[in-house]
Amino acid sequence: MFGPLDLQPPHFSVATAASPPTPTINNLDPLRFVTNSIHSTSSQSTMSSPSPASSRPSSAVPSAPARVPAGWSLDSWTTKPIVQDVQYENKAQVTKVLAKLRHLPPLVCAPEIDQLRAQLKEVAEGKRFLLQGGDCAELFDYCSADPIENKLKVLLQMSLVLTWGSRIPVVRVARMAGQYAKPRSKPTEIIDGKEVLSFRGDNVNGFDVADRAADPDRLLGAYFHSAATLNYLRSLVSSGFADLHHPSSWDLNHVKKHEVRQDYQAIVNRLTDALHYMKTIGADTNAASPLSTVDMFVSHEALLLEYEACLTRMPHGPAGGAYNLGAHFVWIGDRTRQLDGAHVEYMRGLRNPIGVKVGPSMPAADLGALIARLDPEKEPGKVTLITRYGADKVRAHLPAHIAAVKAAGYDGVVVWTCDPMHGNTESAPSGHKTRQFDKIVRELSESLRIHKECGSYLGGVHLELTGDRVTECTGGSMELAAKDLPVNYQTYCDPRLNYEQALDVAFLVAKYHERERSSVTTL
């Protein structure tokens, strides 16, 4: 059953009002999109047993002293146990590929990372809202005009709706231009009765069973596909694709229920009226108008540390610290967050903002120690906790995790964001891996409610989505049923929200924030 978020709105640190403010230039200021910059992030996960450092090819990046954490260097992670590592047969080719990667230019620059870090500081302070979304695992084939345009479009429209509802700026971070790695629970899987190597993502091996051997040349493929994706994103942003004055693009015909479609249309009408008002008074009369450009960052899970280390540089010298210049935001997966592991060791030395997936397997007693290792200086916005429990488990785990963060002195320092996708994966009768939209919304609703009860602030949402009309998750305003999944089931990894379902989430969250601003106590 598709419906609104079923909870009372929590207290935010932004001012509330008796009624939504009249659209003016000042209170539409959150619609100001800063620059034509694109940014990128990375992610990681865990497999069964750690492989010793001696069995892995070294990225051979020189170490650096100075303004880095004590005992950290650009390759200190190679001395730690690692999970989700890739074993290559051709060691000589691995060495050659890593040398080439170290020679190639960065994909992003340090000032862009610093800008994102500043914006995430404001998220931690309740002054912004974080929207992070994109594919579970990108394919090299997604490096094409239509997929890139469609993902950019849905993220822009979602952020506009969220900005309208919350009246605070939205930080946009895309899971793209680098999200090629896929963590697996086992190194092999059974296909047609035969045991084969698991598909680890396009930067490791191929989906075809005949192409499952780990190929180091795919690391170069990941770099060049990331570069091409970023190049096209930058071109789109600077050429007017992000212009907000396109009411024809707000197609709500997919919404089945008349009353829900009316609610959505009312939000769109108010948005377009405000934009027309801005145009009438001449507030956006040139190509550089804040309503014609957008600040967009990109991200991926930092799973393959040899690759990540090759793109880690010290652009300002050792005194300026180390930046992963293959992404702006990198995160640690639920399987790779061991306190004494290689991934935590690598991440603790970065100037990039860092994400940590937090699920039911995270002991509350360990959370404070992990954050302290990643952010000993308690820099607001440096660490983003991405919670992923499942609709039926969030109540059992989130309160204790919030309490642990407070006890460690990081309340108001970390960014809390909800990933309502990963904990709600299930199998449909047809055998397709899927997620129910109602459970996704229920976990998000429950997370908002718990943060309110605990005096905390849920500052964002992290979604696996696509801008395409796929049929991978059931429910939403389209009312997709399990029988509809085979119609356009495209994912090679986990099921994603399609364009319409992603907008559903944005509209529901916007309505929630609007009612909170209006001091409405029930939804």
Buried (B, 14 or more C-beta within 10 A) or exposed (E): EBEBBEBBBBEBEBEEEEEBEEBEEEBBEBBBBEBBBBBBBBBBBBBEEBBEBEEBBBBBBEEBEEBBBEEBBBBBBBEBBBBBBBEBEBEEBBBBBBEBBBEBEBBBBBEBBBBBBEBBBBBBBBBBBBBBBBBBBBBBEBBEEEBBBBBBBBBBBBBBBBBBBBBBBBBBBBBBBBBBBBBBEEBEBEEEEEEEBBBBBBBBBBEEEEEBEBBBEBBBBBBEBBBBBBEBBBEBBBEEBBBBBBBEEBEBEBBEEEEBBEBBEEBBEBBBEBBEBBBEEEBBEEEEBBBBBBBBBBBBBBBBBBBBBBBBBBBEEEEBBBBBBBBBBBBBBBBBBBEEBBBBBBBBBBBBBBBBBBBBEBEBEEBBEBBBBBBEEBBBBBBBBBBBBBBEBBBEBBBBBBBBBBEBEBBBBBBBBBBBBBBBBEEBEEEBBBBBBBBBBBBBBBBBBBBBEBEBBBBBBBBBBBBBBBBBBBBBBBBBEBEBBEEEBBBBBBBBBBBBBBBBBBBBBBBBBBBBBBEEEEB
